[in-house]
């Protein structure tokens, strides 16, 4: 008998799993930042002669919404 517990033997996959877990733990603050950013729900479709954009902007009136186009960028 070797005297080693079979669960305590070196397992490169367990080590890899632990290291990958540590890597993602360091990225957790970035994940939180990405999830807390607020974007409106938007639908954009081609209506033949024009594009139609519908955005859910709760609590805003049409007068409060400002649209601008710069180059190929639409800003709401």
VOVO-906860 format. One record per residue (C-alpha): x, z, y; residue number from 1. Coordinates in nm, 3 decimals. Example, Ala and Ser with C-alpha at 12.3 -4.5 7.8 and 13.67 -1.06 7.14 Angstrom:
<marmis>
((1.230,0.780,-0.450),1),
((1.367,0.714,-0.106),2),
</marmis>
This chain:
<marmis>
((0.000,0.000,0.000),1),
((0.136,-0.097,0.340),2),
((0.011,0.207,0.529),3),
((-0.135,-0.016,0.801),4),
((-0.501,-0.004,0.873),5),
((-0.630,-0.361,0.832),6),
((-0.813,-0.336,1.166),7),
((-0.495,-0.246,1.354),8),
((-0.288,-0.543,1.243),9),
((-0.177,-0.787,1.509),10),
((-0.452,-1.037,1.575),11),
((-0.360,-1.309,1.826),12),
((-0.725,-1.405,1.874),13),
((-0.823,-1.050,1.963),14),
((-0.536,-1.041,2.212),15),
((-0.644,-1.377,2.356),16),
((-1.004,-1.257,2.388),17),
((-0.887,-0.942,2.568),18),
((-0.667,-1.142,2.809),19),
((-0.942,-1.393,2.887),20),
((-1.177,-1.101,2.954),21),
((-0.924,-0.952,3.194),22),
((-0.891,-1.287,3.371),23),
((-1.266,-1.311,3.428),24),
((-1.278,-0.950,3.549),25),
((-1.037,-1.046,3.828),26),
((-1.270,-1.333,3.925),27),
((-1.579,-1.112,3.936),28),
((-1.570,-1.060,4.317),29),
((-1.576,-1.439,4.361),30),
((-1.869,-1.470,4.120),31),
((-2.061,-1.209,4.319),32),
((-1.992,-1.401,4.641),33),
((-2.119,-1.725,4.486),34),
((-2.438,-1.562,4.359),35),
((-2.521,-1.393,4.690),36),
((-2.504,-1.709,4.902),37),
((-2.848,-1.818,5.009),38),
((-2.953,-2.181,5.000),39),
((-3.307,-2.310,5.031),40),
((-3.468,-2.483,4.735),41),
((-3.450,-2.855,4.814),42),
((-3.603,-3.170,4.664),43),
((-3.467,-3.508,4.773),44),
((-3.609,-3.836,4.655),45),
((-3.602,-4.206,4.737),46),
((-3.940,-4.330,4.859),47),
((-3.833,-4.696,4.869),48),
((-3.786,-4.753,5.241),49),
((-3.681,-4.395,5.319),50),
((-3.550,-4.074,5.168),51),
((-3.775,-3.769,5.164),52),
((-3.632,-3.418,5.173),53),
((-3.856,-3.118,5.110),54),
((-3.706,-2.772,5.158),55),
((-3.862,-2.432,5.099),56),
((-3.792,-2.232,5.413),57),
((-4.010,-1.921,5.388),58),
((-4.083,-1.747,5.715),59),
((-3.978,-2.045,5.929),60),
((-4.199,-2.271,6.134),61),
((-4.122,-2.644,6.168),62),
((-4.019,-2.579,6.530),63),
((-3.746,-2.341,6.411),64),
((-3.586,-2.598,6.180),65),
((-3.301,-2.803,6.324),66),
((-3.178,-3.118,6.147),67),
((-2.859,-3.302,6.234),68),
((-2.670,-3.588,6.074),69),
((-2.295,-3.628,6.116),70),
((-2.147,-3.919,5.926),71),
((-2.290,-3.884,5.576),72),
((-2.374,-3.513,5.610),73),
((-2.724,-3.379,5.675),74),
((-2.729,-3.025,5.811),75),
((-3.047,-2.817,5.810),76),
</marmis>
